[in-house]
Amino acid sequence: MIRNLKVFILLITLSAFTFQTKAETPSSFADLAEKLMPSVVNISTTQTVITKQNQFPFEFPPGSPFEDMFKDFGTPEKRKAMALGSGFIINSNGTVITNNHVIKGADDILVRVGGDRDYKAEVLGADPLSDIAVLKIISEEKFIPVDFGDSDKSRIGDWVIAIGNPFGLGGTVTAGIISARNRDIGLSRYEDFIQTDASINQGNSGGPLFNMDGEVIGINTAILGQSGSIGIGFAIPSNSAEKVIDQLIEFGETKRGWLGVRIQVVSKEIADAAKLKEPKGAFIASVADNSPSDKAGIKSGDIIINFNGTPINEMKELPKIVAQTEVGKLVDVIIWRDGKEVTKKIKLGRLETSDDFKVEKPTENKISEIEKLKISVRLINKEDLRERNLPSNTKGLLITNIKPESPIDFLNIGNIIVEADGKPIRTVGQLNNYINSVIRSGDTTIFITIYNNQNQKRSIGIKIE
C-alpha cells in the first residue's frame, strides 16, 4: 500500500513538472501576435537630399587629398530619399514610439496602421543620444495602444517576439529568446542593450520587442552586420526608454543630470597607484570649470566609487545613472582620494545646457593628430559608409595622413581604425587615451583592427616607441 502511494506521488510530481515545462514553452505565438499587431505601425519617411554631380570622368580614391580639394565642384542636385522603419502605439490618441534615426531629417512622415490605413505624423520630441523619437499621428481617431513591461525582470533565455516592417514587408512577426543583457556595442553614449536572436532586419528599427505577456520590454534598434538575420539583434530596454519618452512627451526634449567630469576606465595600474584594492569605479581625467563637480571640490585623479547610494563597479555605469537622475537633485558622491573614501555633496546640473555637452558633439570632418602613431585622422561619416559600402553602424577613425616615421607607415591613407586590442574606437580622444594607458603600463605593443581600402578587416600589431 505504502509502495503504491509512493509511486502515485512520484507520478503526480512528474506530471506537474511536465505540465510546467510545456506551459513555459509556447506551442504557438498566433494569439499573442494577433492581439499585438494592431498596435505596431510601419513608418516611411521622405527627405530632400542635395548632392553634387561629379564633373570629372573619374573618381578620386577615398582619403585622396584631391577628394577634398575638388569636393565643392559639381552641379547641386536635389532628390527625394525614402526610408522605412517601424514603431508602436503607446496611447489611444496616436502617440507612437520609434528610433530617432528612422525619422531624423525627414520632410514628411507617414505612419501605416493595420496594414492599410495611412496617416501623417509629426515629431513631438527626439533624442539622438538614446536614439528614441516620439511621434503623434495627425488624426482624431482612437488607436489600440500597448503597455511597457519591466525590462529589469527579463531574463536571459526568456521568450520574446519582434513585430515590425523589415525591408518594407509590414506586419512581420519573428520569435526568439533574450540572448544577453547589458550589451554595449558603441552606437550611442548611453547603451544597455538587450540582445536577442529573434530575427531583426533593416526596417525593424523602432519596432517593439514583446515578452510573453504582450508587454514592450525593448525597442529594436540595431543589427550586427550589414544585412541582419544572423541571430544577433539589439533593443533598448523599456525601463531606460520610458524615462526618455516621458520627458520627450512632457518637454519635447530631454533633461539629463550632469556632473561635469571626463572619465576613463580604472585600469589595474591606476588602481595600484591609487592604493585601491581592485580596479573599480570611474577615474576622473578632468573636471569642467564651474561645473557641479568643480563647485563640490571634485578633482582630477579622484575615482568615483559610489553615486547616490549605487556602487560604481565599471566606468560605463556612471554616465547612465547620472543621466537618469533628476536635474537639480543634491546627491552624495563617494570618491577615492589619497587612499581613503571621501563623500561629496553635488547638486546636479543639466547636460543639455552645458558647454561640456556642446563640446562632446563630434565634428565629423575635423582632422586630429594621433601623436604617438604619427598619423592624422578624422571620424568616419555617413558619406564614407555609403561610398565604401560599409555596415551602417560602423564607427572609427579614417586615416588622412601618415608621416614617414610613423610606426604604421605600411598602412594607407583611407584605412579606417575601428578597434584597439579588441576595444571599439569611436573618437580620437579614446584612441589617444588608450595608447597612453598602454605606455604607462610599460607595454609597447598594441593590436589595431582596420578596414583597408578594399574593405577587408585586418588586425595589425604595432610597436610604440
Secondary structure, DSSP 8 states (H G I E B T S, - for coil): -HHHHHHHHHHHHHHHHHHHHHHHS-S-SHHHHHHHGGGEEEEEEEEEEEEEE--SSS---TT-HHHHHTTT-SEEEEEEEEEEEEEEEEETTTEEEE-HHHHTT-SEEEEEETTTEEEEEEEEEEETTTTEEEEEES-S-------B--GGG--TT-EEEEEE-GGG--SEEEEEEEEEEEE--SSSSS--EEEE-S---TT-TT-EEE-TTS-EEEEEEEESSSS--SS-EEEEEHHHHHHHHHHHHHHSS---EE--EEEEE--HHHHHHTT-SSS-SEEEEEE-TTSHHHHHT--TT-EEEEETTEE--STTHHHHHHHTS-TT-EEEEEEEETTEEEEEEEE-EEGGGSHHHHHHS--TT--EEETTTTEEEEE--HHHHHHHT--TT---EEEEEE-TT-TTTTS-TT-EEEEETTEE--SHHHHHHHHHHHHHTT--EEEEEEE-TT--EEEEEEE--
